[in-house]
Amino acid sequence: MDHDAIIHADRVSKHYGANNAVKQVSFQVNRGEIFGLIGKNGAGKSTLLELLSGNLAPDEGSLRVHGFDMRAEGHKLKEHINIFSQSTSLVDRLTVREALDMFQGFYSRHCDIDAVMEQFGLTPYADKIVRRLSGGLRQRTTLAIAIVNDPALIFLDEPTTGLDVQTKKEYWAILSSLRLQGKTIVIVSHDLTEMQAHCDRIGVMREGRFVACNEPSLLISSLPSGGLTMEAVYMHYAVGEAGGVEV
């Protein structure tokens, strides 16, 4: 086992009756890495996130996250992770400060709320009602909520959907700063241009399996057709005829 890996999966499977949602998946994510997951709807990405976050236990294989065995110790992981939610419905009637205070109260691990607001450019909006903020500021607020417990791991599922180009740029700048602070980020997205530009490595899922995993540039250069973009990688591995390659 690589001791620099914060996630280590070895032949992990999850079944729902006859449906094999995740099949014999092996991979690792290194500490301080932005790791992307791509694949068609139904490829197993959401189930894999549920496994990685401790909400589900694997039926087969070994899965360790932040040193915890996800079969026996998944409940212990909760203090060390956070999961981004696009919805602000739980905090729409609260101010930004109240929202951060409320979510911080769910954990024993805490950050300095003022420092978090400053980091995310939310200080001028601390006493503003969340639902009255622009879409970009609401998105920043939800990401700020995701680090109020000083997590080692942050899981993001389609975090930039619906954002304009400038807001996406600002959002990724924040993610890059979190990475520099040593946070590990696992992100699922269909925005392949963003994934190519910002992820250290990307895993491609197809029908519950990992069919490729590497740095974006190496995934692109591996294509037999000589593609130049992550769109070509997606079409070849996630959509086309790709074998069940374990990585």
N, C-alpha and C positions, 0 to 999 in steps of 0.2 A: 504493500500500500504506500502511495506517495504521501508523505507527511505534510507536504505543502497544499494538499487538496482539502478543501473545506467540504466538498461533496465527493463521495466515492460510491458509485453504484456498480454492482457486479451481478450480472444476469438477473436483473430485477423484472418481475412480472406482476401484473395486477389483473384479476379476472372479475367480470360481472356475469356470473352464470356462464353461458357459452361464449360470451363476448370477451376476447382477450384484448383489453384496452391498451396495455403495455406489455411487450413481449421480449423477455430476455435482453433487457437494455443494460449495457455496460458503458460507463463514461466517468469522467471526473471533472470537477470545476476547481480551479486553483483560487487561493485566497487573493483578494484584490483584483479579481477578473470581472469583466463584463462579458457574460456568456449568454448568447442568444439561442432561442429555439424557434425553428420555422417548420412549417408543414401545412398540409391542407386541413380544413375543418374535419374533425374526427380522427386525426392522425395519432392522438394520444397525448398531445401537449398539455391540456388542462389536467388530465389525470396524473401526468408526471409531476406537474406543479403541486398537486394535492399530496402526492407522495413525498416530495422534497420538503414541503412545509409541515409535515407531520399530521395532516388532516386525515390521511389514509395510511394504512400499513401495507407493505408489499406482501403478496401471497407467496412469492418465491424470490430467492436471491438475497443478497446482502446490500443494505443501503445505510450508509453512515453520513450524517450531516452535522457539521460542527462538533464532531467527536461522539455524537449520540447514535445509538443503534435505533433505527426508525421502527423496528418491530417492538422493542421492549422499552424504549426511552423517548418515543416521539413527543410525549407531553412535556419533556424537559426542554425541548427546543424552543418553545413559544417565547421565552424571554429574550432569545437571541436573534429573532427574525422579525420581519414585518412584511406585510403583503399589501401592495398598492391596490386601492379600489378607485375606479373612475367616479363612482357615485359620491356626491356630497350630501345625500339626503339626510344622513344622520346628524349633520352639523350645519345644515342650511340656515337654521334660525339662530345659530351662535355666532359670536364674533370669532375672528381668526384666533385670538389668544385663548378664548374659552374652548374652542375646538381642540387646540393643542393640549391645553390643560386636561380636558376630559379624557382624551386618548392616553395621555401620559399616566393617568390614574389607573389604567388597566395593567400596568407593569411595575415591577419593583426597580427596574433599571431606568434611569432618567437622564435626560439631557437638559441643558440650560435653555429654557423656552425663548428667552430674548436672543440668545446666540443663534438658535435655529431660525427665528424670524429674520434676523439680519442676514444669515447665509442665503435665504431664499428670497430676499428682497421684499419681505412682507411687513417689515417694521412700520412703514407708513400706513398700513392697512390693519394694524393689530386690533383696533376697536371697530372695524367695519364688519357688517353682517356678511357671512360667507356667500349667501345666495345673491347678494347685490354686487359681487365682484365679477370682473370679466372672466371668460372661460379660461384664459391663461393663468389668471391669479387663483382661480379655484383649483386648477391643476397643480399649481405650486403648493397650495395649501394641503392638498391630499398627499403630495410627496413629502412635505414637511411633517405631516402626521405619521408617515411611514418611518421616520427616523427619531421620533420622540423618545423611544426606548433604547437609543444608541445600538441598533441591531448590527450584528456582524454580517447578516445576509438580508438582502431586499429582493423580493419577488415582484415583478412588474408584468401585468398582462394587458397588452395593447394600451400603453399609457399615453401615447400621443395622438390617439384617434380623435379627429375633429379639430385639432389645433392648426392654426395657420403656420406658415413657413417660419416666421420670425419667432413665434412662441415655441415651436419645436426646437429651433436653434438654441434658445435660452434654456429649455428643458434639458437638452443633452449636455449643455455646459454645466448644469447643476449635477447631472449624473457623473460627468467626468471628474468634478471636484470631489464627489463622494468616493469615487474610485481611488483618488489620490489620498484620501483619508484612510484607506485600507478596507472600505466596504466592498463586499462581493455582491454583484448584481446579476440576477438571472432574469432575462426579459424575453417574453413572447411577443412577437409583432409580425404583422403582414407587410410592414413598410420595409421592403428589402433594401432600398437605398440607404435608409438610416442604419439598418443592421450592418450593412457592408462598411459604412463609414465609421461606426462607433464600437462594434463588438470585437473583443480580442479573439474569440472563437465562436463558431456557430455550429450547433447540432441540427441536423435535418431529420425529421421524423416522417415515416410513411407506414401506415397501417400498424401502429403500435411499436415499431422498431426504429432504432437509430440506423440510418442508411449512410450517413456521412457525418464527419465532425472534424473541423480544422479551422485554421485562420481563414478569413474570407478570401484573401488573395490566393491561398493554396487550394481552396475549394474551386475557385474559378479556373485556376491553371490546370486542375485535374480533369476538367471536362474534355471528353474525347472530341467534341464538336468545336472546341476552341472558343467557347463563349467568353464574354468579357464582363458580365455583370452577375449579381446575385439572382436576378430574374432567370438567367440561364441555368444557374445552379438549382434553383427551385424547380424549374420545368424538368430538368434531367433527373434529379434525385427524388423530389417530393411528388411529382406528377408522373414522370416517365417510368420505364421499366428499370428499377434499381434493385439490386440484391440486398439481402439482409446483412449488411456489413456491421460487425461489432467493432467498436472503436474504444 
